[in-house]
Amino acid sequence: MLNLCFMRAILKYLLPLVLITVFMASCSTTRVLNDGEYRLASNRIVIQNGDLSTGELDPYIKQKTVKWSPFMYVYNWSNGKGKGWDRFVQKIGIAPVVYQSEQVEGTEQNMVKRLEYLGYYSSDVEGSVRVKKRNVYVTYNVTLGKQYPIRKFTWDVPEGQFREDFDRDTSKITIKPGTMLSEQALEAESERLSSEMRSIGYYGFDKTRFFFEADSLARNDSVDLHMSIREYSRGDRPEDAVPLVPYHIGKVTISHPAGLKFREKVLLNLNTIKPGDLYSEPTVSNTYSRLGSLRVFNNVGITMTPTDSCTVGCDIKLGQSKLQGFKVNLEGSVNSTGLFGISPQLSYYHKNIFRGGEWLNLGFMGNFQFKFKEANVHSNEFGVNAGLSFPNFLGLPYRIFTGPVMPRTDVNLSYNYQNRPEYTRHIISGSYGYNVSYKNFFFQAYPLQLSIVRLTDLDSDFYKALANDPYMRNSYSNHFDFGAGANFYFTTNTDSNPQTSFFYTRLNVNHAGNLLSAFNKLMKQNDDGLRTIWNIPYSQYVLAELTVGKTWRFGRDNGQAVATRVLAGAGYAYGNSTSLPFERTFYAGGASSLRGWQARSVGPGFSQMDTTFVIPNQNGDMRLEANLEYRARIFWKIEGAAFLDAGNVWTYRNTTENDERPSSFSFKSVAMNWGLGLRVNLNFIVLRLDWGMRIHDPARENAWVVPRDWFRKNGYAVHFGVGYPF
């Protein structure tokens, strides 16, 4: 009652005061400027002729503006005393950019140089300044200079082996008659050709050996371009010339810290730089990537040293990283009914368990839900899993894989125990598969996935409910799950806590029972006509889930962010199954989902809470969800957030007796909540507290939730978590 009165007081008195204060402060973003100072409000580039993108010139503006943010006004709350309050608002606010007139001239010069690099000769850039009150608006008017197409392109290169190798590459040359002359085009071609020659043995060959001459005297509207490749670099003398010949690999040495126990055979198999082979820069890069992917070494250094005129030695030095450690995660939640939930996780890893880059992962998890005043309302879940990952494709030799990526083989085993008021469930699972990661792309394929699910201690009332509902009966039954799966993941930023804008997408696909169905005639049938293995029916289904997300970071030091996520999933049972196994169904709510609800407490569709379960256990065959969150650094390591979540789970057909509150799909049954959050961002870990309040609850008679009900029973949920929700 005290909390409710307190929240009402905040809404009635404090919130209007804050809004009025923000409005008054927002009248100006220049109040803190000194006399004679002006705020740089905007930079604008106008191309007077031609179709050049302004994005080519944006990076060359010397004085940047800051993107608009409400925190620009917070900075103006300063009282001018330079202490206490001033330091606070300056820390969380965004300072105005003080206009510097000399930067305009510097920008003009930068842009002219950039345009010449792009092939626009004798261009003109003129900055014009408009002042309105104490805001400055700068416009850069760009008149593009003349471009010269290449009429004829010729070259000469040293005779011998180099000439023969060069001639085989001429069809790939990017400079052709009609190409516009520019330093950019010449540099791009010299870098491309240099890389190509280094890939076929020409160690040390680079763009400094290219010499270009453009003849524009014969014509005013075009040029003749001649390219020379010489046996000495620009800045050297012709008498320093050394014949261009392909190099071969000489002696190769691999070393690592003496205290690190590692099988040398694994290093030799992963190393693609072999004595006697032709030198190849991509081969060196491949070895660097393969050794780095072991994660046993925090530094992979490869030094190539010429030993004579046509041989280069290789020295590979490896630095040891931290080989083992623990990871801890914790999520907690409480809703307006007094139901508490705690989900701790602890994992241990070792990256070199058998001294050959094998990864061992041991995980322990728990999920506990309870009410303090009701001893019979509780749910306990424990799980343990063990995984081994080998740095090769078991069953195939290393020599088959010569690229930068070396597939790993994963073997996983797990046991899960769940004790609820309605039943006790045991799940034993195992999988065998392969994973590949390269740069920003991750792929896992599991041709073998196996799990055995057994339920015991069924409550008598719950058992009767199962008998009357075939859909639920098949979901909550002993079953044998044998199938395959795959996971695809792509991200533009692989950091655990990205500090820049990034995009990601994830696709999970699973199926079970298809292979077993080929042996149906050999299996016994139970009373329901289902084929069984060891008197347990096997499951047959297909399931997929797609997640797409993007986070934009902006503001001072990227201290603000807008994060979005959309996910969709669906599963379909067929053949030997009439419904998805419960552990494969979808649910919503929780610390990383619809935060106005606890996990498994929303849906499916319009359905009200299933009273068969003492603790919420709502689920469905499909899920659709969208999330939007604004994040802003307040001070020190403290961040604030405002979020909006929408989504639900549904079934393919109505599973409720009341047709007026169907569980099947309908956009009108989308649940929505908004909320506020606080985060402590310690860079290596983020601690999170979210308060979600329901806006649209499809389980209510009046689905739209008015503000006065946000703080009442079934109106909100509070969540604690580690890491951002998405």
C-alpha positions in Angstrom: 0.0 0.0 0.0 2.9 2.3 0.8 4.5 1.7 -2.5 1.2 2.4 -4.3 0.7 5.7 -2.5 4.3 6.7 -3.2 4.0 6.0 -6.9 0.7 8.0 -7.1 2.5 10.9 -5.5 5.2 10.7 -8.0 2.7 10.8 -10.9 0.7 13.6 -9.3 3.4 16.0 -8.2 6.9 15.1 -9.2 6.3 14.1 -12.9 4.5 17.4 -13.8 7.3 19.4 -12.1 10.0 17.5 -14.1 8.1 18.1 -17.4 7.7 21.8 -16.7 11.4 22.1 -15.8 12.5 20.3 -19.0 10.2 22.5 -21.1 11.6 25.7 -19.6 15.2 24.5 -20.0 14.6 23.4 -23.6 13.9 27.0 -24.7 17.6 27.4 -25.4 20.7 25.4 -26.2 23.0 28.4 -26.0 22.5 29.8 -22.5 25.9 28.6 -21.3 27.9 30.3 -24.1 30.2 33.1 -23.2 29.9 36.6 -24.7 31.0 36.5 -28.4 30.5 32.8 -28.7 28.1 31.1 -31.1 26.8 27.5 -31.3 27.5 25.6 -34.4 24.0 24.4 -35.2 24.6 22.6 -38.6 26.9 21.9 -41.5 25.4 21.4 -45.0 27.1 20.5 -48.2 25.6 21.6 -51.5 26.9 20.1 -54.8 26.3 22.8 -57.4 27.0 20.5 -60.4 27.4 16.8 -61.0 26.0 13.8 -59.0 28.8 13.3 -56.4 27.4 12.1 -53.1 27.9 14.5 -50.2 29.0 11.5 -48.2 32.3 11.6 -50.0 33.0 15.1 -48.4 31.3 14.8 -45.0 34.4 13.2 -43.3 36.5 16.2 -44.3 34.5 18.8 -42.3 36.9 19.9 -39.6 34.4 21.0 -37.0 31.5 18.6 -36.5 28.1 19.3 -35.0 26.4 16.9 -32.6 23.2 15.1 -33.4 20.1 16.4 -31.6 19.4 15.0 -28.2 17.2 16.1 -25.3 20.5 16.0 -23.2 21.6 19.1 -25.2 19.2 21.0 -23.0 20.2 19.3 -19.8 23.7 20.9 -20.2 22.0 24.3 -20.0 20.7 23.7 -16.5 24.1 24.9 -15.3 24.0 27.6 -12.6 27.4 29.0 -13.6 29.2 28.3 -10.3 31.3 25.4 -11.7 30.7 23.2 -8.7 28.4 20.4 -7.6 25.3 20.9 -9.7 27.3 22.2 -12.7 29.6 19.2 -12.7 26.5 16.9 -12.5 24.6 18.4 -15.5 27.7 18.8 -17.6 28.5 15.1 -17.0 25.1 13.9 -18.2 24.4 16.6 -20.7 25.7 17.3 -24.2 27.7 20.5 -24.5 27.0 22.9 -27.5 29.7 23.0 -30.1 31.3 26.5 -30.1 31.7 27.8 -33.6 35.3 28.4 -34.8 35.5 30.5 -37.9 39.0 29.3 -38.9 37.7 25.7 -39.2 35.6 26.8 -42.2 38.7 27.7 -44.2 40.4 24.5 -43.2 37.4 22.5 -44.3 37.4 24.2 -47.7 41.0 23.2 -48.3 40.3 19.6 -47.1 37.5 19.3 -49.6 39.4 20.7 -52.5 42.2 18.1 -51.9 39.7 15.3 -51.6 38.0 16.3 -54.8 41.3 16.3 -56.6 42.0 12.8 -55.2 38.6 11.7 -56.7 39.5 13.1 -60.1 37.8 16.5 -60.0 40.5 19.0 -60.9 40.4 22.8 -60.2 37.3 22.4 -58.0 36.0 25.3 -55.9 34.5 25.1 -52.4 33.1 28.2 -50.7 31.7 28.2 -47.2 28.8 30.6 -46.4 27.8 31.4 -42.8 24.4 32.3 -41.6 23.8 33.5 -38.0 20.4 33.4 -36.3 20.4 34.6 -32.8 23.4 32.7 -31.3 23.3 29.8 -33.7 25.5 29.4 -36.8 24.5 27.5 -39.9 27.4 26.7 -42.3 26.8 25.8 -45.9 29.6 24.5 -48.1 28.9 25.3 -51.8 30.9 22.9 -54.0 31.6 23.4 -57.7 33.1 20.3 -59.1 36.1 20.7 -61.3 36.8 19.0 -64.7 37.3 15.3 -65.1 39.5 13.7 -67.7 38.7 10.3 -69.2 41.7 8.0 -70.0 41.9 7.7 -73.8 44.8 5.1 -73.9 46.4 3.1 -71.2 49.8 1.5 -71.7 52.4 -0.2 -69.5 55.8 -1.7 -69.3 57.1 -4.2 -66.8 60.4 -6.0 -66.1 61.2 -8.9 -68.4 61.4 -12.6 -67.3 59.2 -14.5 -64.8 57.6 -11.4 -63.5 56.5 -10.4 -67.0 54.9 -13.8 -67.6 53.0 -13.7 -64.3 51.9 -10.1 -64.9 50.6 -10.9 -68.4 48.3 -13.6 -66.9 46.6 -10.9 -64.8 46.0 -8.2 -67.4 42.4 -9.1 -67.9 41.7 -8.1 -64.2 43.2 -4.6 -64.5 40.6 -2.1 -63.4 42.0 0.9 -65.4 40.7 0.9 -68.9 40.1 3.4 -71.7 37.1 5.5 -70.6 38.0 5.3 -66.9 38.2 8.8 -65.3 41.7 9.8 -64.3 42.0 10.0 -60.5 44.6 9.3 -57.8 41.9 7.1 -56.2 41.7 4.9 -59.3 45.5 4.6 -59.7 46.0 3.8 -56.0 43.2 1.1 -56.1 44.7 -0.6 -59.1 48.3 -0.6 -57.7 47.1 -2.0 -54.4 45.0 -4.7 -56.2 47.9 -5.8 -58.4 50.4 -5.7 -55.6 48.2 -8.0 -53.5 47.7 -10.3 -56.5 51.5 -10.6 -57.1 52.2 -11.2 -53.4 49.8 -14.1 -53.5 51.9 -15.9 -56.2 55.3 -15.5 -54.6 56.5 -11.9 -54.9 57.3 -11.2 -51.3 57.6 -7.5 -50.4 56.1 -6.3 -53.7 54.0 -3.1 -53.0 52.5 -0.1 -54.7 55.7 2.0 -54.3 57.1 0.2 -57.4 54.3 1.7 -59.6 55.1 4.9 -61.6 52.3 6.7 -63.5 52.6 9.3 -66.2 49.6 11.2 -67.6 49.9 13.1 -71.0 47.2 15.7 -71.5 49.1 17.9 -73.9 47.8 16.3 -77.1 44.1 16.8 -76.1 42.2 19.1 -73.7 39.4 16.7 -72.9 41.3 13.4 -72.3 44.7 11.9 -71.2 47.0 9.1 -72.2 48.1 7.2 -69.2 51.3 5.1 -69.0 52.2 2.8 -66.1 55.6 1.5 -65.3 56.5 -1.2 -62.8 60.2 -1.0 -61.8 62.6 -3.1 -59.8 63.1 -0.3 -57.2 60.8 1.7 -55.1 59.9 5.4 -55.3 62.6 7.3 -53.5 65.3 4.7 -54.4 67.9 5.0 -57.1 67.8 2.9 -60.3 71.1 1.4 -59.3 69.4 -0.1 -56.2 67.2 -2.2 -58.4 66.8 -5.9 -57.4 65.2 -8.4 -59.9 61.6 -9.2 -59.2 61.5 -13.0 -58.7 59.1 -15.3 -56.8 60.1 -16.4 -53.3 59.8 -19.8 -51.7 59.3 -20.7 -48.0 62.5 -21.6 -46.2 62.8 -22.6 -42.6 59.6 -22.4 -40.5 59.8 -22.2 -36.7 56.9 -22.1 -34.2 57.4 -21.1 -30.6 55.2 -20.4 -27.5 55.8 -19.7 -23.8 57.7 -22.6 -22.2 55.1 -22.9 -19.4 52.3 -23.6 -21.9 51.8 -27.3 -22.5 50.5 -27.8 -26.1 50.8 -30.6 -28.5 53.1 -29.6 -31.3 51.4 -31.8 -33.8 48.2 -29.6 -33.6 50.2 -26.5 -34.4 51.9 -28.2 -37.4 48.5 -29.3 -38.7 47.0 -25.8 -38.4 50.0 -24.1 -39.9 49.6 -23.8 -43.7 53.1 -22.2 -44.3 55.2 -25.1 -45.4 58.9 -25.2 -46.3 59.5 -25.4 -50.0 56.1 -23.9 -51.0 55.8 -20.8 -53.0 55.3 -17.7 -50.8 51.7 -16.6 -50.6 50.3 -13.7 -48.6 46.9 -15.3 -48.3 48.5 -18.5 -46.9 50.2 -16.4 -44.2 46.8 -14.8 -43.4 45.2 -18.2 -43.2 47.7 -19.5 -40.7 47.2 -16.3 -38.6 43.4 -16.9 -38.6 43.6 -20.6 -37.8 46.0 -20.2 -34.9 44.1 -17.3 -33.5 40.8 -19.2 -33.7 42.1 -21.6 -31.0 41.7 -18.8 -28.4 44.6 -20.3 -26.5 47.0 -17.6 -27.7 46.3 -13.9 -27.1 48.9 -12.9 -29.7 49.9 -14.6 -33.0 53.0 -13.0 -34.5 54.2 -14.1 -37.9 57.5 -12.6 -39.1 58.7 -13.3 -42.7 62.4 -12.6 -43.3 64.3 -13.0 -46.6 67.3 -15.3 -46.2 68.6 -14.9 -49.8 67.4 -13.6 -53.2 64.5 -16.1 -53.5 63.9 -17.6 -50.1 62.0 -16.2 -47.1 62.1 -17.7 -43.6 59.0 -17.8 -41.3 59.0 -17.3 -37.5 55.7 -17.8 -35.7 55.6 -16.6 -32.1 52.5 -17.4 -30.0 51.6 -15.6 -26.7 49.6 -17.4 -24.1 46.1 -16.1 -23.1 44.0 -16.9 -20.0 43.2 -20.6 -20.3 40.4 -21.0 -17.8 37.8 -19.1 -15.8 34.3 -18.8 -14.5 31.2 -16.9 -15.8 28.3 -15.9 -13.7 24.8 -14.7 -14.7 21.8 -13.9 -12.7 18.2 -12.9 -13.5 15.5 -12.1 -11.1 11.9 -10.9 -11.3 8.8 -10.1 -9.2 5.3 -9.2 -10.4 2.3 -7.5 -8.8 0.9 -10.9 -7.5 4.0 -11.4 -5.3 5.5 -14.2 -7.4 9.3 -14.1 -7.3 11.6 -15.7 -9.8 15.4 -16.2 -9.6 17.6 -17.7 -12.4 21.3 -18.1 -11.5 23.8 -19.6 -13.9 27.4 -20.6 -13.3 29.8 -21.9 -16.0 33.4 -23.0 -16.0 35.6 -23.1 -19.1 39.0 -24.4 -20.0 40.4 -23.7 -23.5 43.2 -26.3 -23.5 41.9 -29.2 -21.5 43.8 -31.9 -23.4 46.7 -29.7 -24.5 45.6 -29.4 -28.1 43.2 -26.5 -28.1 40.2 -28.5 -26.9 37.6 -26.4 -25.1 35.8 -27.8 -22.0 32.6 -26.0 -20.8 30.7 -27.0 -17.7 27.5 -25.2 -16.9 25.2 -25.2 -13.9 21.8 -23.5 -13.9 18.8 -23.0 -11.7 15.3 -21.5 -12.0 13.3 -20.9 -8.9 9.8 -19.4 -8.6 8.0 -19.0 -5.3 5.7 -16.9 -3.1 6.9 -16.2 0.4 3.5 -16.6 2.1 2.4 -19.7 0.1 4.7 -22.7 0.7 2.9 -24.8 -1.9 3.5 -22.3 -4.7 7.0 -23.0 -5.8 8.9 -24.4 -8.8 12.5 -25.7 -8.8 14.6 -26.4 -11.8 18.2 -27.5 -11.9 20.4 -28.2 -14.9 24.0 -29.3 -15.6 25.7 -29.5 -19.0 29.1 -30.5 -20.3 30.5 -29.7 -23.7 33.8 -30.6 -25.5 34.9 -28.8 -28.6 37.8 -30.2 -30.7 39.8 -27.9 -33.1 39.2 -30.1 -36.1 36.5 -31.9 -38.1 36.6 -35.3 -36.4 36.7 -38.0 -39.1 38.4 -35.9 -41.7 42.2 -35.1 -42.0 43.5 -31.5 -41.5 44.8 -31.3 -45.0 41.3 -31.1 -46.5 40.8 -27.7 -44.9 43.4 -25.2 -46.2 41.4 -21.9 -45.8 41.4 -19.4 -42.9 38.6 -21.3 -41.1 39.0 -24.6 -39.3 35.7 -26.3 -38.4 35.4 -27.5 -34.8 33.6 -30.6 -33.6 31.3 -30.2 -30.6 30.0 -32.9 -28.3 27.4 -31.9 -25.6 25.6 -33.7 -22.8 23.1 -32.3 -20.4 20.6 -33.3 -17.7 17.7 -31.1 -16.5 15.5 -31.7 -13.5 12.3 -29.7 -13.0 10.0 -30.0 -10.0 6.6 -28.2 -10.3 3.4 -28.6 -8.3 1.9 -30.4 -11.2 4.6 -32.8 -12.2 8.3 -33.7 -12.1 10.3 -33.8 -15.4 13.7 -35.3 -16.2 15.4 -34.5 -19.5 18.6 -36.2 -20.7 20.1 -34.6 -23.9 23.1 -35.0 -26.1 24.3 -33.6 -29.4 27.1 -34.0 -31.9 27.9 -31.4 -34.5 30.3 -28.9 -36.1 30.7 -25.1 -35.8 32.6 -22.6 -38.0 33.2 -19.0 -37.2 34.9 -16.5 -39.5 35.0 -12.8 -38.9 31.4 -11.8 -38.2 29.7 -15.0 -39.2 29.0 -18.0 -37.0 27.5 -21.3 -38.1 26.6 -24.5 -36.2 25.3 -27.7 -37.6 24.2 -30.6 -35.4 23.4 -33.7 -37.5 22.7 -35.6 -34.3 20.5 -34.3 -31.5 19.0 -36.7 -29.0 16.9 -36.2 -25.9 14.8 -38.4 -23.6 12.0 -36.8 -21.6 10.3 -38.5 -18.7 7.5 -37.1 -16.5 6.7 -38.5 -13.0 4.6 -37.5 -10.0 1.8 -36.1 -12.0 -0.8 -34.3 -9.8 -4.2 -36.0 -10.0 -6.1 -32.8 -11.0 -3.4 -32.0 -13.6 -3.7 -35.6 -14.9 -7.5 -35.2 -15.3 -7.0 -32.0 -17.3 -4.6 -33.8 -19.6 -7.1 -36.6 -20.2 -9.7 -34.0 -21.4 -7.3 -32.1 -23.7 -5.5 -34.2 -26.3 -3.3 -31.2 -27.2 -2.0 -30.9 -23.7 -1.8 -34.6 -23.2 0.6 -35.0 -26.1 2.7 -32.0 -25.0 3.1 -33.4 -21.4 4.1 -37.0 -22.1 7.2 -39.1 -22.1 8.9 -38.9 -25.5 12.0 -39.7 -27.4 13.5 -36.8 -29.5 15.9 -37.7 -32.3 16.8 -35.2 -35.0 19.1 -32.5 -36.3 19.5 -28.7 -36.1 21.5 -25.7 -37.3 22.2 -22.2 -36.0 23.2 -19.2 -38.2 24.4 -16.0 -36.6 25.8 -12.8 -38.2 26.8 -9.6 -36.5 28.7 -6.4 -37.5 30.3 -6.1 -34.1 31.6 -9.2 -32.2 32.4 -7.4 -28.9 30.6 -8.7 -25.9 29.4 -5.1 -25.1 29.6 -3.1 -28.3 30.2 0.6 -28.0 29.3 1.4 -31.6 26.2 0.9 -33.8 25.7 -2.7 -34.9 23.4 -5.1 -36.6 22.8 -8.8 -36.0 20.6 -11.6 -37.2 20.1 -15.2 -35.9 18.3 -18.1 -37.4 17.7 -21.4 -35.5 16.3 -24.5 -37.3 15.5 -27.9 -35.8 13.6 -31.0 -36.9 13.1 -34.4 -35.3 11.7 -37.8 -36.2 12.1 -37.8 -40.0 14.9 -40.4 -40.0 13.1 -42.6 -37.4 9.9 -42.5 -39.4 11.6 -44.6 -42.1 11.6 -47.5 -39.6 7.9 -47.2 -38.5 7.1 -50.7 -39.6 9.7 -52.1 -37.2 8.3 -50.2 -34.2 5.5 -51.1 -31.8 2.4 -48.9 -31.5 0.9 -47.7 -28.2 -2.8 -47.2 -27.4 -2.9 -43.9 -29.2 -1.4 -45.4 -32.4 2.0 -43.7 -32.0 5.2 -45.6 -32.9 7.4 -46.1 -29.9 11.1 -46.8 -29.0 11.6 -48.5 -25.7 7.8 -48.0 -25.1 8.3 -44.2 -25.5 6.8 -42.4 -28.5 9.2 -40.5 -30.6 8.5 -36.8 -31.6 8.2 -35.6 -35.2 8.2 -31.9 -35.9 10.0 -29.0 -37.6 10.8 -25.7 -35.9 12.4 -22.4 -36.8 13.1 -19.0 -35.1 14.5 -15.8 -36.7 15.8 -12.8 -34.8 16.8 -9.5 -36.3 18.2 -6.6 -34.3 19.9 -3.3 -34.7 21.4 -0.8 -32.2 22.2 2.8 -33.1 24.7 4.6 -30.8 25.0 8.4 -30.9 25.6 11.4 -28.8 28.8 12.4 -26.9 31.1 9.4 -26.6 28.2 7.2 -28.0 26.5 7.6 -24.7 23.0 7.2 -26.1 21.5 4.3 -28.0 18.3 3.1 -29.6 18.1 -0.7 -29.7 15.5 -2.6 -31.7 14.7 -6.3 -32.1 12.1 -8.3 -34.0 11.8 -12.1 -33.6 9.4 -14.6 -35.1 9.3 -18.4 -34.5 7.0 -21.3 -35.3 6.9 -25.0 -34.9 4.8 -27.7 -36.5 4.2 -31.2 -35.3 3.2 -34.0 -37.8 3.6 -37.7 -38.5 4.1 -39.4 -35.1 3.2 -36.3 -33.1 0.0 -34.3 -32.8 1.6 -31.4 -30.8 5.1 -30.0 -30.1 6.9 -31.4 -27.1 6.5 -28.9 -24.2 10.2 -28.1 -24.1 10.1 -27.1 -27.8 7.1 -24.8 -27.5 7.4 -21.0 -27.4 6.8 -18.7 -24.4 7.0 -14.9 -23.8 7.6 -12.6 -20.8 10.6 -12.3 -18.6 13.7 -10.1 -18.2 14.6 -10.2 -21.9 11.1 -10.4 -23.5 7.8 -8.7 -22.6 8.9 -7.1 -19.4 5.4 -6.3 -18.1 5.1 -10.0 -17.5 7.1 -12.7 -15.8 8.4 -15.6 -18.0 5.6 -17.9 -19.3 2.8 -15.7 -17.9 1.4 -14.2 -21.1 -0.7 -15.9 -23.9 -1.4 -17.9 -25.8 -3.5 -15.4 -27.7 -6.4 -14.0 -25.7 -6.2 -16.9 -23.2 -6.4 -16.2 -19.5 -4.0 -17.8 -17.1 -4.4 -21.6 -17.2 -5.5 -22.4 -13.6 -4.3 -26.0 -14.1 -0.9 -24.6 -13.3 -0.1 -23.2 -9.8 2.8 -21.3 -11.4 2.4 -19.7 -14.9 3.3 -22.1 -17.7 1.7 -20.5 -20.8 3.1 -21.7 -24.1 2.3 -21.9 -27.8 3.3 -23.1 -31.3 4.4 -19.7 -32.6 5.8 -16.5 -31.3 6.0 -12.9 -32.6 7.7 -10.1 -30.7 9.1 -6.6 -31.2 11.2 -4.5 -28.8 12.3 -0.9 -28.7 14.6 0.6 -26.1 16.2 4.0 -25.6 19.3 4.1 -23.5 21.2 7.1 -22.2 24.2 7.5 -19.9 23.2 9.6 -16.9 26.4 9.9 -14.9 29.5 7.8 -14.0 28.6 4.2 -15.0 24.8 4.7 -14.5 22.5 4.5 -17.5 18.8 5.0 -17.8 16.4 3.3 -20.2 12.8 3.6 -21.5 11.4 0.7 -23.4 8.4 -0.6 -25.3 7.7 -4.3 -25.9 5.0 -6.0 -27.9 4.3 -9.6 -28.8 2.7 -12.9 -27.7 2.6 -16.6 -28.4 -0.2 -18.4 -30.1 -1.4 -21.9 -31.1 -2.4 -23.1 -34.6 -5.9 -23.9 -33.4 -8.0 -22.8 -30.5 -7.2 -24.9 -27.5 -9.5 -23.1 -25.1 -13.1 -24.1 -24.4 -14.1 -20.4 -24.6 -14.2 -19.4 -28.3 -14.5 -15.8 -27.3 -11.0 -15.9 -25.9 -9.1 -17.9 -28.5 -5.5 -19.0 -28.3 -5.0 -19.0 -32.0 -3.3 -16.1 -33.9 -4.8 -12.7 -34.0 -3.1 -9.2 -34.2 -5.7 -8.0 -31.7 -4.2 -10.3 -29.1 -0.8 -8.7 -29.2 0.4 -7.9 -25.7 2.2 -4.6 -25.0 4.0 -3.0 -22.2 6.2 0.1 -21.6 8.8 0.6 -18.8 11.8 2.3 -17.3 15.1 0.8 -16.4 18.4 1.5 -14.7 21.8 -0.1 -15.7 25.2 -0.1 -14.1 27.6 -0.4 -17.1 31.0 -1.6 -15.9 32.1 -2.4 -19.5 32.9 -6.0 -18.7 29.5 -6.5 -17.3 26.1 -4.7 -17.3 23.8 -5.0 -14.3 20.2 -4.2 -15.2 16.9 -3.4 -13.4 13.7 -3.0 -15.4 10.2 -2.1 -14.4 7.6 -3.0 -17.1 4.0 -1.8 -17.0 1.3 -3.3 -19.1 -0.4 -1.2 -21.8 -2.4 -3.9 -23.6 -3.2 -7.2 -21.8 -5.3 -9.5 -24.1 -6.2 -11.7 -21.1 -8.3 -8.9 -19.5 -11.9 -8.2 -20.4 -10.8 -4.6 -21.0 -7.5 -5.2 -22.8 -6.2 -1.6 -22.6 -4.7 -0.9 -19.2 -5.3 2.6 -17.9 -2.4 4.3 -16.0 -4.1 3.9 -12.6 -3.8 0.1 -13.0 -0.1 0.0 -13.9 0.8 -0.3 -10.2 -2.0 -2.7 -9.2 -2.2 -6.5 -9.3 -1.4 -7.9 -12.7 -0.3 -4.5 -13.9 3.5 -4.7 -13.7 6.6 -6.8 -13.3 10.1 -5.9 -12.0 13.2 -7.7 -13.5 16.8 -7.9 -12.5 19.3 -9.1 -15.1 22.9 -9.2 -16.2 23.6 -7.8 -19.7 21.4 -5.9 -22.0 18.1 -7.6 -22.9 18.9 -7.5 -26.6 
